[in-house]
Amino acid sequence: MKLFQHNATTDPTQHSASSTAEITRRFEVSGMTCSHCERAIAAELGTVPGVVTVDVDAPSGIVVIGCSFEPDPDAIRIAVHDAGYDLR
């Protein structure tokens, strides 16, 4: 199984104890077929406040996010939609 991993914090100086992924959320996304899809979803989800890691697997449609605090479900839905996909 191929898994694309994205660390939402690109600036290492921005890492702190508060940006540690303490909450994990898993969901399914429809329409992903390739690594470009994985990167697009990871990039959009990485902008959601609280999201510190994003793991995407296009073949299964599974996305796992690691968060420092509970993310806003609407922000997650919008980020996935902005990437061109939909939550199942």
C-alpha positions as CSV (number, residue, x, y, z in Angstrom):
1,M,0.0,0.0,0.0
2,K,1.4,3.4,-1.0
3,L,1.1,6.1,1.6
4,F,1.8,9.8,1.1
5,Q,2.8,11.5,4.3
6,H,2.8,15.3,4.8
7,N,4.0,17.2,7.8
8,A,1.8,20.3,8.0
9,T,4.5,22.3,9.7
10,T,7.0,23.2,7.0
11,D,9.1,25.6,9.2
12,P,10.9,23.6,11.9
13,T,11.1,26.7,14.0
14,Q,7.3,26.7,14.3
15,H,7.3,23.2,15.9
16,S,6.5,23.3,19.6
17,A,4.9,21.0,22.2
18,S,1.5,22.4,21.2
19,S,2.0,21.3,17.6
20,T,2.4,17.6,18.6
21,A,-0.3,15.4,17.0
22,E,-2.3,14.2,20.0
23,I,-5.6,13.6,18.2
24,T,-6.0,11.3,15.2
25,R,-8.9,11.4,12.8
26,R,-9.5,9.0,9.9
27,F,-11.9,9.5,7.0
28,E,-12.6,8.4,3.5
29,V,-12.3,10.6,0.4
30,S,-13.8,9.8,-3.0
31,G,-12.1,10.3,-6.3
32,M,-8.4,9.9,-5.5
33,T,-6.5,7.9,-8.1
34,C,-2.8,9.0,-8.0
35,S,0.0,10.7,-6.1
36,H,-1.1,14.1,-7.4
37,C,-4.4,13.5,-5.7
38,E,-2.6,12.6,-2.5
39,R,-0.4,15.7,-2.6
40,A,-3.4,18.0,-3.4
41,I,-5.4,16.7,-0.4
42,A,-2.4,16.7,2.0
43,A,-1.6,20.3,1.0
44,E,-5.2,21.6,1.6
45,L,-5.6,19.7,4.9
46,G,-2.2,21.0,6.1
47,T,-3.7,24.5,6.1
48,V,-6.5,23.5,8.6
49,P,-5.8,24.9,12.1
50,G,-4.7,22.1,14.4
51,V,-3.6,19.7,11.7
52,V,0.1,18.7,12.1
53,T,0.3,15.6,10.0
54,V,-1.6,14.2,7.0
55,D,-1.3,10.6,5.7
56,V,-3.1,9.9,2.4
57,D,-3.6,6.6,0.6
58,A,-5.2,7.1,-2.8
59,P,-6.0,3.4,-3.6
60,S,-8.0,2.9,-0.4
61,G,-9.3,6.5,-0.2
62,I,-8.2,6.7,3.4
63,V,-6.9,9.9,4.9
64,V,-5.5,10.1,8.5
65,I,-4.8,13.4,10.1
66,G,-2.9,14.1,13.3
67,C,-4.0,17.1,15.2
68,S,-2.8,19.2,18.1
69,F,-6.4,19.9,18.9
70,E,-9.8,18.9,17.6
71,P,-10.1,20.3,14.1
72,D,-13.3,22.0,12.8
73,P,-15.2,19.4,10.8
74,D,-16.4,22.0,8.4
75,A,-12.8,23.2,7.8
76,I,-11.9,19.6,7.0
77,R,-14.8,19.2,4.6
78,I,-14.0,22.5,2.9
79,A,-10.3,21.7,2.6
80,V,-11.0,18.3,0.9
81,H,-13.5,20.1,-1.4
82,D,-11.0,22.8,-2.3
83,A,-8.6,20.1,-3.3
84,G,-11.3,18.8,-5.7
85,Y,-12.6,15.8,-3.8
86,D,-15.4,14.9,-1.4
87,L,-15.6,13.1,1.9
88,R,-17.5,9.9,1.7
